């Protein structure tokens, strides 16, 4: 397809890119010719209704803009050519499952314990996974987002994301058998006790 689709899928709350950036970068991407799908975190529709409604109204004039409020989001994830996010775990799905490019926008987090990210923070900080997922864009570079998106789409992410899949997952595509064997083994162990 000639027109590329950018999926913007932020976290919710104070760590969300929506809390740290205004909508100008979304308008810049639209003006550069990209179709934009904004998929706020499902919690945003409950906790940040005003912000979501304001964004929806502010961006409603964009001709190729969709605000995704579907509970699963799989349809738009499959359509998207690239993902822009913050600390959201959707980055892992997008890069490892779909093998598509990811851009992480800088968002300062002062209290990791306030969010589910606390469960991954130690793992991510001790590894290079977060840096390996794709481009990292600071607030100072947000005005260059259209060029960064273009470059990331043009780069061949497939082999890089295949490497990430092999490095950070086990039994990909066949985990059900391993999980079933483990449960059967554990059940046998408990029966012997």
C-alpha positions as CSV (number, residue, x, y, z in Angstrom):
1,X,0.0,0.0,0.0
2,X,1.2,3.4,-0.8
3,X,0.0,5.2,2.3
4,X,1.7,4.0,5.4
5,X,-0.2,3.7,8.7
6,X,1.2,4.9,12.0
7,X,-0.3,3.3,15.2
8,X,0.1,5.5,18.3
9,X,-0.6,3.4,21.4
10,X,0.3,5.1,24.6
11,X,0.1,4.0,28.2
12,X,-2.3,5.8,30.5
13,X,-1.9,8.3,33.3
14,X,1.1,10.5,34.0
15,X,3.5,8.1,32.2
16,X,1.5,8.4,29.0
17,X,3.0,10.2,26.0
18,X,-0.4,11.9,25.8
19,X,0.5,13.6,29.2
20,X,3.9,14.6,28.1
21,X,3.4,15.7,24.4
22,X,0.7,17.8,22.8
23,X,-1.0,16.6,19.6
24,X,1.2,18.6,17.3
25,X,3.4,15.6,16.5
26,X,0.2,13.7,15.5
27,X,-0.8,16.5,13.2
28,X,2.8,16.6,11.7
29,X,2.6,12.9,10.9
30,X,-0.8,13.4,9.3
31,X,0.5,16.4,7.3
32,X,3.4,14.2,6.1
33,X,0.9,11.8,4.5
34,X,0.5,9.1,7.1
35,X,-2.7,7.5,8.1
36,X,-2.9,7.8,11.9
37,X,-4.6,5.4,14.3
38,X,-4.6,6.6,17.9
39,X,-5.2,3.7,20.3
40,X,-5.3,5.0,23.9
41,X,-4.9,2.5,26.6
42,X,-8.3,1.0,27.6
43,X,-7.9,2.5,31.1
44,X,-7.7,6.0,29.5
45,X,-11.3,5.7,28.5
46,X,-12.2,5.2,32.1
47,X,-9.7,7.4,34.0
48,X,-9.1,10.1,31.4
49,X,-12.4,10.6,29.6
50,X,-12.0,14.4,29.4
51,X,-8.5,14.1,27.8
52,X,-9.6,11.5,25.3
53,X,-12.7,13.4,24.3
54,X,-10.7,16.6,23.9
55,X,-8.2,14.8,21.7
56,X,-10.9,13.3,19.7
57,X,-12.5,16.7,19.1
58,X,-9.1,18.4,18.4
59,X,-8.1,15.8,15.8
60,X,-11.5,15.1,14.2
61,X,-10.7,17.4,11.3
62,X,-7.8,15.1,10.1
63,X,-9.0,13.1,7.1
64,X,-6.9,10.0,7.8
65,X,-7.3,9.7,11.6
66,X,-9.0,7.0,13.6
67,X,-9.4,6.9,17.4
68,X,-9.5,3.2,18.2
69,X,-11.6,2.2,21.2
70,X,-11.9,-1.4,20.3
71,X,-11.2,-3.7,23.3
72,X,-8.8,-5.9,21.5
73,X,-7.1,-3.6,18.9
74,X,-5.8,-6.5,16.8
75,X,-7.4,-5.2,13.6
76,X,-5.5,-1.9,13.8
77,X,-2.3,-3.5,15.0
78,X,-2.3,-5.7,11.9
79,X,-3.0,-2.7,9.6
80,X,-0.2,-0.5,11.1
81,X,3.2,-0.3,9.5
82,X,4.9,1.2,12.5
83,X,4.1,1.8,16.2
84,X,4.8,4.9,18.3
85,X,4.5,4.3,22.0
86,X,6.0,5.1,25.4
87,X,6.7,2.5,28.1
88,X,3.7,0.4,27.0
89,X,4.2,-3.3,26.7
90,X,2.5,-3.2,23.3
91,X,6.0,-2.4,22.0
92,X,7.0,-6.0,22.7
93,X,3.9,-7.4,20.9
94,X,4.5,-5.2,17.9
95,X,8.2,-5.9,17.6
96,X,8.3,-9.6,18.6
97,X,5.0,-11.0,17.5
98,X,4.4,-8.8,14.4
99,X,8.0,-8.0,13.6
100,X,7.2,-4.4,12.8
101,X,9.2,-1.3,13.6
102,X,8.7,0.5,17.0
103,X,9.5,4.1,18.0
104,X,9.6,4.8,21.8
105,X,8.9,8.4,22.8
106,X,10.7,9.6,25.9
107,X,8.4,10.0,28.8
108,X,9.8,10.7,32.3
109,X,8.4,8.4,35.0
110,X,8.9,9.5,38.6
111,X,7.1,6.6,40.3
112,X,7.4,3.2,38.7
113,X,5.4,1.6,41.5
114,X,2.3,3.5,40.4
115,X,2.0,1.5,37.2
116,X,2.3,-2.1,36.0
117,X,5.6,-1.0,34.4
118,X,7.2,-1.6,37.8
119,X,6.9,-5.3,37.1
120,X,9.2,-4.9,34.0
121,X,11.4,-2.0,35.0
122,X,14.1,-4.0,36.6
123,X,14.3,-6.5,33.7
124,X,14.2,-3.7,31.1
125,X,16.8,-1.6,32.9
126,X,19.2,-4.5,33.3
127,X,19.0,-5.6,29.7
128,X,19.2,-3.8,26.5
129,X,15.7,-4.9,25.4
130,X,14.2,-1.5,25.5
131,X,17.0,0.0,23.4
132,X,16.8,-2.9,21.0
133,X,13.1,-2.5,20.3
134,X,13.7,0.4,17.9
135,X,14.2,4.1,17.7
136,X,14.1,6.3,20.9
137,X,12.9,9.8,20.4
138,X,13.5,12.5,23.0
139,X,11.2,15.5,23.5
140,X,13.8,17.7,21.8
141,X,13.6,15.6,18.7
142,X,9.8,15.3,18.4
143,X,9.7,17.9,15.6
144,X,11.7,15.3,13.5
145,X,9.1,12.5,14.0
146,X,8.0,12.3,10.4
147,X,11.5,11.8,9.1
148,X,12.2,9.3,11.9
149,X,9.0,7.3,11.0
150,X,10.0,7.3,7.3
151,X,13.5,6.0,8.1
152,X,12.3,3.3,10.5
153,X,9.7,2.1,7.9
154,X,12.4,2.0,5.2
155,X,14.9,0.1,7.4
156,X,14.5,-3.7,7.3
157,X,13.2,-4.5,10.8
158,X,12.3,-8.1,10.0
159,X,15.7,-9.6,10.7
160,X,16.2,-7.4,13.7
161,X,12.9,-8.3,15.2
162,X,13.5,-12.0,14.4
163,X,16.7,-11.7,16.5
164,X,14.7,-10.1,19.3
165,X,12.1,-12.9,19.2
166,X,14.8,-15.5,19.4
167,X,16.6,-13.7,22.2
168,X,13.7,-12.8,24.4
169,X,11.2,-15.6,23.9
170,X,11.2,-19.4,24.4
171,X,9.3,-22.0,22.4
172,X,7.8,-19.4,20.1
173,X,4.8,-20.7,18.3
174,X,4.9,-24.0,20.2
175,X,4.7,-22.8,23.8
176,X,1.3,-24.6,24.4
177,X,2.9,-28.0,24.2
178,X,5.7,-27.0,26.7
179,X,3.2,-25.4,29.1
180,X,0.9,-28.5,29.0
181,X,3.9,-30.8,29.6
182,X,5.0,-28.7,32.5
183,X,1.5,-28.8,34.1
184,X,1.2,-32.5,33.6
185,X,4.7,-32.9,35.2
186,X,3.8,-30.7,38.1
187,X,0.5,-32.5,38.7
188,X,2.3,-35.8,38.8
189,X,4.8,-34.4,41.4
190,X,1.9,-33.1,43.6
191,X,0.1,-36.5,43.3
192,X,3.2,-38.2,44.6
193,X,3.2,-36.0,47.7
